[in-house]
Amino acid sequence: MFRRFLAIASISACTCVGAAPPPFCWGDKPDPIDLVLEQDLEKSGGVTSEMRDAQGRAYEAWDKRLNAAYQTLQSKVSTTDRKLLIEAQREWLKFRETHFQFVWSQSMLAQDGTRAPVIVGDWSREMLKQRVCELESAIQYLKASDR
């Protein structure tokens, strides 16, 4: 039971009110989206519905960022490589959809009462942030290579 508590606590560290968000991607500072989320979570007073609303706004912001990074990356690669990028993104979207079906399943949500959607929401947002990091890193790589 204590191991489970530690696992949940470490996984949901970003949503804990008062916890500083970690640096984003390869940078040394938290992303502004995460800073706004942190402020919104602090304002929530730990009320689950308000925490979920804050998570939803952050998720939407990351999703917009994902789309912008994807569009930018498409414009920086050759036609052949663009086809690969499109296929990779489609496959990632399929994976995300299936993964979300699992993490938002009854089995997963039956754990930890009203806190479960907050924890699972963190997982979903973190997965999206990771993909944004991957795409933005590729953009930076290409810029550094003068492409």
Backbone hydrogen bonds in HBPLUS format (Angstrom, degrees):
<---DONOR---> <-ACCEPTOR-->    atom                        ^
c    i                          cat <-CA-CA->   ^        H-A-AA   ^      H-
h    n   atom  resd res      DA  || num        DHA   H-A  angle D-A-AA Bond
n    s   type  num  typ     dist DA aas  dist angle  dist       angle   num
A0005-PHE N   A0001-MET O   3.03 MM   4  6.33 155.7  2.09 147.7 154.3     1
A0006-LEU N   A0002-PHE O   2.95 MM   4  6.26 158.4  2.00 149.9 155.0     2
A0007-ALA N   A0003-ARG O   2.90 MM   4  6.17 157.1  1.96 150.7 157.1     3
A0008-ILE N   A0004-ARG O   2.97 MM   4  6.18 165.5  1.99 154.7 158.0     4
A0009-ALA N   A0005-PHE O   2.85 MM   4  6.01 160.5  1.89 150.3 156.6     5
A0010-SER N   A0006-LEU O   2.92 MM   4  6.06 159.0  1.96 147.7 152.8     6
A0011-ILE N   A0007-ALA O   2.98 MM   4  6.08 157.1  2.03 147.2 153.8     7
A0012-SER N   A0008-ILE O   2.95 MM   4  5.99 156.6  2.00 149.8 155.4     8
A0015-THR N   A0012-SER O   3.03 MM   3  5.59 138.4  2.20 115.2 125.6     9
A0016-CYS N   A0013-ALA O   3.32 MM   3  5.35 153.8  2.39 100.3 107.9    10
A0019-ALA N   A0016-CYS O   3.01 MM   3  5.54 163.3  2.04 137.3 138.2    11
A0024-PHE N   A0029-LYS O   2.94 MM   5  6.31 159.7  1.99 142.1 135.4    12
A0027-GLY N   A0024-PHE O   2.92 MM   3  5.67 150.5  2.01 149.1 150.6    13
A0034-ASP N   A0031-ASP O   2.96 MM   3  5.34 119.9  2.33 108.7 122.7    14
A0035-LEU N   A0031-ASP O   3.05 MM   4  6.43 146.9  2.16 148.6 158.9    15
A0036-VAL N   A0032-PRO O   2.97 MM   4  6.22 158.1  2.02 151.6 155.6    16
A0037-LEU N   A0033-ILE O   3.00 MM   4  6.26 158.5  2.05 144.4 150.9    17
A0038-GLU N   A0034-ASP O   2.88 MM   4  6.06 159.3  1.92 144.1 149.5    18
A0039-GLN N   A0035-LEU O   3.06 MM   4  6.33 158.2  2.10 144.9 150.2    19
A0040-ASP N   A0036-VAL O   2.86 MM   4  6.14 162.0  1.89 154.7 160.0    20
A0041-LEU N   A0037-LEU O   2.80 MM   4  6.03 154.7  1.86 155.5 162.7    21
A0042-GLU N   A0038-GLU O   2.98 MM   4  6.22 153.9  2.05 146.5 153.4    22
A0043-LYS N   A0039-GLN O   3.02 MM   4  6.31 151.5  2.11 146.1 153.8    23
A0044-SER N   A0040-ASP O   3.04 MM   4  6.21 128.2  2.31 135.7 149.3    24
A0044-SER N   A0041-LEU O   3.12 MM   3  4.98 132.4  2.36  91.6 104.8    25
A0047-VAL N   A0044-SER O   3.20 MM   3  5.58 166.9  2.21 112.8 116.9    26
A0050-GLU N   A0047-VAL O   3.03 MM   3  5.47 120.4  2.40 109.6 124.1    27
A0051-MET N   A0047-VAL O   2.90 MM   4  6.16 152.0  1.98 155.0 164.0    28
A0052-ARG N   A0048-THR O   2.83 MM   4  6.08 159.7  1.88 157.8 163.0    29
A0053-ASP N   A0049-SER O   2.99 MM   4  6.19 150.9  2.07 138.9 146.9    30
A0054-ALA N   A0050-GLU O   3.03 MM   4  6.21 158.3  2.08 142.5 147.9    31
A0055-GLN N   A0051-MET O   2.88 MM   4  6.18 157.6  1.93 149.1 155.7    32
A0056-GLY N   A0052-ARG O   2.84 MM   4  6.04 153.3  1.91 145.9 153.4    33
A0057-ARG N   A0053-ASP O   3.00 MM   4  6.34 155.4  2.06 150.1 155.7    34
A0058-ALA N   A0054-ALA O   3.02 MM   4  6.29 159.8  2.06 149.5 155.2    35
A0059-TYR N   A0055-GLN O   2.78 MM   4  6.00 157.4  1.83 151.6 158.5    36
A0060-GLU N   A0056-GLY O   2.95 MM   4  6.16 161.7  1.98 148.6 152.9    37
A0061-ALA N   A0057-ARG O   3.03 MM   4  6.27 154.4  2.10 144.4 151.3    38
A0062-TRP N   A0058-ALA O   2.91 MM   4  6.20 158.4  1.96 152.9 158.5    39
A0063-ASP N   A0059-TYR O   2.82 MM   4  6.05 151.7  1.90 150.1 158.9    40
A0064-LYS N   A0060-GLU O   2.98 MM   4  6.24 154.8  2.04 147.7 153.4    41
A0065-ARG N   A0061-ALA O   3.03 MM   4  6.26 154.0  2.10 141.8 149.5    42
A0066-LEU N   A0062-TRP O   2.79 MM   4  6.06 148.9  1.89 146.4 155.1    43
A0067-ASN N   A0063-ASP O   3.04 MM   4  6.32 162.6  2.07 149.2 152.5    44
A0068-ALA N   A0064-LYS O   2.97 MM   4  6.23 158.2  2.02 149.6 155.6    45
A0069-ALA N   A0065-ARG O   2.91 MM   4  6.09 162.6  1.94 150.9 155.5    46
A0070-TYR N   A0066-LEU O   2.87 MM   4  6.05 160.4  1.91 152.8 158.8    47
A0071-GLN N   A0067-ASN O   2.97 MM   4  6.15 162.2  2.00 148.0 152.3    48
A0072-THR N   A0068-ALA O   2.93 MM   4  6.13 161.2  1.97 149.1 154.6    49
A0073-LEU N   A0069-ALA O   2.85 MM   4  6.01 164.9  1.87 152.4 156.7    50
A0074-GLN N   A0070-TYR O   2.95 MM   4  6.15 155.8  2.01 147.7 154.4    51
A0075-SER N   A0071-GLN O   3.19 MM   4  6.46 147.2  2.31 142.3 150.1    52
A0075-SER N   A0072-THR O   3.10 MM   3  5.25 122.5  2.45  97.3 111.4    53
A0076-LYS N   A0073-LEU O   3.05 MM   3  5.17 151.3  2.14 104.2 113.2    54
A0082-ARG N   A0078-SER O   2.72 MM   4  5.88 144.3  1.84 148.7 160.0    55
A0083-LYS N   A0079-THR O   3.17 MM   4  6.44 150.5  2.26 143.8 149.5    56
A0084-LEU N   A0080-THR O   3.36 MM   4  6.78 150.7  2.45 140.1 147.4    57
A0085-LEU N   A0081-ASP O   2.86 MM   4  6.18 158.2  1.91 150.6 156.8    58
A0086-ILE N   A0082-ARG O   2.82 MM   4  6.05 163.8  1.84 154.7 158.7    59
A0087-GLU N   A0083-LYS O   3.01 MM   4  6.21 162.3  2.04 145.4 150.2    60
A0088-ALA N   A0084-LEU O   2.81 MM   4  6.03 159.6  1.85 150.8 157.2    61
A0089-GLN N   A0085-LEU O   2.83 MM   4  6.05 159.6  1.88 153.1 158.5    62
A0090-ARG N   A0086-ILE O   2.92 MM   4  6.13 157.8  1.97 148.9 155.3    63
A0091-GLU N   A0087-GLU O   2.94 MM   4  6.15 161.2  1.98 150.6 155.5    64
A0092-TRP N   A0088-ALA O   2.88 MM   4  6.12 151.9  1.96 145.0 153.3    65
A0093-LEU N   A0089-GLN O   2.85 MM   4  6.08 158.0  1.90 149.9 155.6    66
A0094-LYS N   A0090-ARG O   2.95 MM   4  6.25 152.7  2.02 146.4 153.9    67
A0095-PHE N   A0091-GLU O   2.92 MM   4  6.16 163.3  1.95 148.6 153.1    68
A0096-ARG N   A0092-TRP O   2.75 MM   4  6.00 163.4  1.78 153.1 158.1    69
A0097-GLU N   A0093-LEU O   2.95 MM   4  6.13 162.8  1.98 146.8 151.0    70
A0098-THR N   A0094-LYS O   3.03 MM   4  6.31 167.7  2.05 155.6 158.1    71
A0099-HIS N   A0095-PHE O   2.75 MM   4  5.88 166.0  1.77 159.4 164.2    72
A0100-PHE N   A0096-ARG O   2.78 MM   4  5.90 161.4  1.81 152.7 157.8    73
A0101-GLN N   A0097-GLU O   2.99 MM   4  6.23 149.5  2.09 143.1 151.5    74
A0102-PHE N   A0098-THR O   3.14 MM   4  6.49 149.2  2.24 144.0 151.6    75
A0102-PHE N   A0099-HIS O   3.05 MM   3  5.15 118.9  2.44  95.3 110.3    76
A0103-VAL N   A0099-HIS O   2.86 MM   4  6.25 170.3  1.87 162.7 162.3    77
A0104-TRP N   A0100-PHE O   2.86 MM   4  5.74 149.6  1.96 145.3 152.4    78
A0105-SER N   A0102-PHE O   2.91 MM   3  5.01 159.9  1.95 115.9 117.2    79
A0109-LEU N   A0105-SER O   2.92 MM   4  6.16 166.8  1.93 158.8 163.2    80
A0110-ALA N   A0106-GLN O   2.86 MM   4  5.74 128.9  2.12 144.6 154.5    81
A0111-GLN N   A0108-MET O   3.36 MM   3  5.91 166.3  2.38 111.7 115.6    82
A0115-ARG N   A0112-ASP O   3.15 MM   3  5.65 141.0  2.31 145.6 142.1    83
A0116-ALA N   A0113-GLY O   3.19 MM   3  5.77 154.7  2.26 114.5 120.7    84
A0118-VAL N   A0115-ARG O   3.07 MM   3  5.33 125.2  2.38 105.9 120.2    85
A0119-ILE N   A0115-ARG O   3.07 MM   4  6.40 157.4  2.13 156.6 163.4    86
A0120-VAL N   A0116-ALA O   2.89 MM   4  6.08 173.9  1.89 165.5 166.5    87
A0121-GLY N   A0117-PRO O   2.82 MM   4  5.72 146.9  1.93 132.9 142.9    88
A0122-ASP N   A0118-VAL O   3.07 MM   4  6.31 144.8  2.20 138.6 146.8    89
A0122-ASP N   A0119-ILE O   3.11 MM   3  5.18 122.2  2.46  95.4 109.5    90
A0123-TRP N   A0119-ILE O   3.17 MM   4  6.61 154.0  2.24 146.3 152.8    91
A0124-SER N   A0120-VAL O   3.03 MM   4  6.34 161.8  2.06 152.8 156.8    92
A0125-ARG N   A0121-GLY O   2.99 MM   4  6.19 164.1  2.02 149.7 153.8    93
A0126-GLU N   A0122-ASP O   2.85 MM   4  5.98 163.7  1.87 155.7 160.6    94
A0127-MET N   A0123-TRP O   2.97 MM   4  6.16 151.5  2.05 148.5 155.7    95
A0128-LEU N   A0124-SER O   3.18 MM   4  6.44 157.9  2.23 145.7 151.0    96
A0129-LYS N   A0125-ARG O   2.88 MM   4  6.16 160.6  1.92 152.8 158.5    97
A0130-GLN N   A0126-GLU O   2.95 MM   4  6.12 152.9  2.03 143.9 150.7    98
A0131-ARG N   A0127-MET O   3.21 MM   4  6.55 152.2  2.29 143.7 149.9    99
A0132-VAL N   A0128-LEU O   3.00 MM   4  6.36 157.1  2.06 151.5 158.3   100
A0133-CYS N   A0129-LYS O   2.88 MM   4  6.15 159.2  1.93 151.8 157.4   101
A0134-GLU N   A0130-GLN O   2.98 MM   4  6.29 154.2  2.05 145.6 152.4   102
A0135-LEU N   A0131-ARG O   2.99 MM   4  6.29 166.0  2.01 156.1 158.2   103
A0136-GLU N   A0132-VAL O   2.82 MM   4  5.96 170.7  1.83 159.8 163.0   104
A0137-SER N   A0133-CYS O   2.81 MM   4  5.81 147.8  1.91 144.1 153.2   105
A0138-ALA N   A0134-GLU O   3.06 MM   4  6.30 150.5  2.15 142.3 149.7   106
A0139-ILE N   A0135-LEU O   3.01 MM   4  6.35 152.9  2.08 146.5 154.1   107
A0140-GLN N   A0136-GLU O   2.97 MM   4  6.22 161.6  2.00 146.3 150.8   108
A0141-TYR N   A0137-SER O   2.87 MM   4  6.07 152.2  1.95 145.6 153.8   109
A0142-LEU N   A0138-ALA O   2.98 MM   4  6.23 159.4  2.02 149.1 153.5   110
A0143-LYS N   A0139-ILE O   2.94 MM   4  6.22 154.4  2.00 149.4 157.1   111
A0144-ALA N   A0140-GLN O   2.91 MM   4  6.09 157.5  1.96 148.2 154.0   112
A0145-SER N   A0141-TYR O   3.02 MM   4  6.24 133.3  2.25 137.7 150.5   113
A0147-ARG N   A0142-LEU O   2.95 MM   5  5.30 168.6  1.96 153.6 154.3   114
A0146-ASP N   A0143-LYS O   3.05 MM   3  5.01 160.5  2.09 105.0 109.1   115
